[in-house]
Amino acid sequence: MYYAVIMAGGSGTRLWPLSRQRRPKQALKLIGQRTMFQHAVDRILPLFPPDRIFVVTRHEHAAMLMAQMSELPAENFIVEPEGRGTAPAIGLAAIHLRQKDSDAMMVVLTADHFITDTECFRQVLVAAAQVAADGHLVTLGIKPTSPSTGFGYIHHGSSLGIVNNFPTFRVERFVEKPDLETATQMVDSGEYSWNGGMFIWRVKRIWEEFERQMPQFFAQLVEVAATLKTPQYEATISRIWPRVTKQTIDYGVMEGADDVAVIPVDMGWTDVGSWGSLLTLLPADGDGNILIGSHVGIDTHDTLVFGDKRLIATIGVQGLVIVDTDDAVLVCPKEREQAVREMVDKLKQGGFNQWL
């Protein structure tokens, strides 16, 4: 049986001050009238009934996300006591699916992507499941639109043929975020995809890789798994999870795994991780402005204005990101929007926790 797992535990620091610890980006309406989490579920409902959609999230976000998608069974929300990275999140989901269905196929997605060609997305998931059925660990590669230095890359190896009209390759290697010159060479070669962080595999296969590559974490998983559906589960995971080493699935498993396949795809994918990503998704007016909320401008150009409640008035500005919330305002040049994460770090260091 096929199951979808949506990872929805991030905090979205680069979308501060709108995204906060108590109100993370996946719970926000950033594009249209649906939240990022609702978009993520909507995309897969034609393939997966609600009872086969699982969500991994942190305890402080679980109730909020449950309320946004009441169609999903409450027991399908897998709650981490605290975030430990994508590898532990996937491992925790794996033990739940493994108990439910020993032959489960696991489709791992995230709640902070936006995809415009949803039909292509669903078709490539069907293709990926066919490849994973042969024992491969499958990842979806995103066709690069630019030599971005903000993404990891996947080098295509030998062909595995055409599956459901999608060319499929063995993974030669994973490349961490490169410099611009290297990224340009990789994109020009046509042999690389962006690493989009979406995976398809049999639960048995990822279980084997955790045992082989992350033995300490595997032992912790086994201990938690032994208490599933028992009164001891909450106490066990609360005791073990803070001791789990933080790790990504890329470092922890994928880079050292055997038999990894990639399916490159062009489906209008965007990682909604920063204000800059919204600049590529939201429509601009004749002056190049993206205006959300109440705004009046004079001689204002190429500016993103995101207002929560108050009127924002601008005069003679160009190329800015302006975000206004109840208790904080962000103003920065568009080319510096990646530094928002540094600002969040500075707030943490200064003890300004009420604004985090």
C-alpha positions, 0 to 999 in steps of 0.5 A: 500500500502507498502512503504519503508523509508530509514533513511539516515541522519547520519554523521558516526563519527566513520569512520572519516576521510573518513566520514565527515559532508559534505560527510557522510558515506551513500554517500561513496563507502565503499564496492564495487563500490556502495555507502552505500545509493545505496546498501540500495536502490538496496536491496529493488528495487525488492520489491518496485518501486521507487515511493514508496521508500522514503528517510529521510535525512538532507538538506546538504545531500539531493542533493548528495543522489538525484544525486546518485539515480536519479531513485527516485522521487525528492519529495520522499526525505524528508528533515530535517532542522537538525537531531533530532534522529530516532524518529523525522525522522520516525515521519516526514516520517509518516506524509508524508505517512499518507497524501499520503495513510491513510492505508499505511504500512511503512517499516523503514530501514537505509542506513548504513547497509550491508546485504549479503543474500539479498533474505532472507532480502526481504523474511523476509520483506514480513513476517514482513508485514504480521505480521504488518497487524495484528496490531503489531509493528514489528522489525527485530532481528539479530541473534547474531554472538558473545556476542557483547557489542556494540548492544542493544538486544531484548528478545523473548517472547511467540511465534506468530507462523511461518510466511513465514517460519520465527519464530515470537515472542512477544517482552518480553523486550528491553535490552540496550547495556550490559556488556560482562558477561550479553551479553554472558549469553543472547547469550548462552540462544538463547532467544535474538537477536541484535536490528538491528533498522529495523521496519515494521508497519502500519502508523496508529499504529506508529501514535497512539504510538507517540500520546500516548508516545511522546505527545509534539512531536506529537503536533509538528508533527500535526502542521507540517502536517497541512502545507504539500503541502502548501507554509507555509511548509518550514517556519513551519518546519524550525521554529518547527524542531530545538525545537523538542527534540532529541530522538531515536525510541527505547527510545521514542516508542519501549520500551514502546509500546504495542504489539511489535513483533520480527522476528529473522533472519540470513541474513549476516547483518553488521552495517557499523558504524566503521572501525572495521565493515569493517574489517569483510566485506572486503577481506584480503590478505595472510598477513591478510591485507585489502588494498584499494588504493595504498600501498606498504608494507614490513613486514606488517600484519593484517592491514587495509590501506584505501588510497584516492589518495596517496601511503601509504608505511608501514614497520614492522607494525601489527594490525593497521588501517591507513586511508589517505584522502586529508587533514587528516590521521588516525593511530590507533591500530585495538583494539582502532578503537572505539575511533575514535568517541572520536577523533572527539569529541576532534576535535570539542572541539578544534575548528578544524571544517575544519577537521570535 
